[in-house]
Amino acid sequence: MKASFTDQRRLLDLADADIAVRRADHAQQNPAQAARVKELLAERATHSAELTRRLGERDDAKAELARIQSDVAVVDARTARDNDLLAATSSVKDAQGLEHEIASLARRKSDLEDAELEVMERLEAAEAAVAEQEALIASVNEEGARLSAEAKATVAEATTRLEAATRDRAAIAASLPADLVGMYDSLAARGNGAGHLQRRTCGGCHMVLSGTDLNVVRAAAEEDVVTCPECGCILVRDEDSGL
């Protein structure tokens, strides 16, 4: 194939445009924040499960405290009733029985109050544990929201760059001979479409051409389209090629 020096030189611009398209597309599909957002989602699931466990412990403590307080209320009511009966009775035997029951109720209330104090301490610790876990989840949510917003902005910016690079690429391709672009596209689909031959080094694969290969390139006319013997990309030659 033959093409003018100017058209061959423009292939480097086409290659640069393709690089810009690939980079913008990658940035659009894979914002830098995505990996951390994924981690945060997993962390939130773990923290939420732990919060559920801690809420269960807190609710159990609340239920136990309510039961104890209900028992205390029953003891108080029975004690008040027995005190009223004791004040009204004239029977020594009945009075002794009531006094014995009142003493038993006092011991029962003491035991309940001790248990109530222990459960209240446990409930306080459970409330603190729940608050701690809720704060942790809130922190994760805050970071996730911030990173999601940043990712959205990154994708939007990458989309703008992708659209611009795609337009530039189309404009460059339209200015070149169709057969040259077809050859370039065929090669680019497998690797590098074109590379600048600079100081005897292929800009596509960065391999230094051997003496024999250089002789082949030297022998080609300026309008001949030559390819790299290593990677197959179109070698764009100029005064810096070292030929």
Long-range contacts (C-beta under 8 A, 24 or more apart in sequence): 1-179, 1-180, 1-183, 1-224, 1-225, 2-221, 2-223, 2-224, 2-225, 3-176, 3-177, 3-180, 3-223, 3-225, 4-223, 5-222, 5-223, 5-238, 7-176, 7-177, 7-180, 8-180, 8-194, 8-225, 8-234, 8-236, 8-237, 9-236, 9-238, 10-172, 10-175, 10-176, 11-176, 11-180, 11-184, 11-193, 11-194, 11-234, 11-236, 12-194, 12-196, 12-203, 12-236, 13-172, 14-169, 14-172, 14-173, 14-176, 14-181, 14-184, 14-193, 14-194, 15-184, 15-188, 15-192, 15-193, 15-194, 15-195, 17-165, 17-168, 17-169, 17-172, 18-169, 18-188, 18-193, 20-161, 20-165, 20-168, 20-169, 21-162, 21-165, 21-166, 21-169, 23-161, 24-158, 24-159, 24-161, 24-162, 24-165, 25-158, 25-162, 27-154, 27-155, 27-157, 27-158, 27-161, 28-155, 28-158, 28-159, 28-162, 31-150, 31-151, 31-154, 31-155, 31-158, 32-151, 32-154, 33-147, 33-148, 33-150, 33-151, 33-154, 34-151, 36-143, 36-147, 37-144, 37-147, 37-148, 37-151, 40-140, 40-143, 40-144, 40-147, 41-144, 43-140, 44-137, 44-140, 44-141, 44-144, 47-133, 47-136, 47-137, 47-140, 48-137, 50-133, 51-130, 51-133, 51-134, 51-137, 54-126, 54-129, 54-130, 54-133, 55-130, 57-126, 57-129, 58-123, 58-126, 58-127, 58-129, 58-130, 61-119, 61-122, 61-123, 61-126, 62-123, 64-119, 65-116, 65-119, 65-120, 65-123, 68-112, 68-115, 68-116, 68-119, 69-116, 71-112, 72-109, 72-112, 72-113, 72-116, 75-105, 75-108, 75-109, 75-112, 76-109, 78-105, 79-105, 79-106, 79-109, 180-225, 183-225, 183-234, 184-234, 187-227, 187-232, 187-233, 187-234, 190-232, 191-231, 191-232, 191-233, 192-231, 192-233, 193-233, 193-234, 194-233, 194-234, 194-235, 194-236, 195-228, 195-231, 195-233, 195-234, 195-235, 195-236, 196-236, 196-238, 196-240, 197-228, 197-235, 197-236, 197-237, 197-238, 197-241, 197-242, 197-243, 198-240, 198-241, 198-242, 199-240, 199-241, 199-242, 200-241, 200-242, 200-243, 202-228, 202-230, 202-231, 202-233, 202-235, 203-236, 204-228, 204-231, 204-233, 205-230, 205-231, 205-233, 207-231, 214-242, 214-243, 217-241, 217-243, 218-243
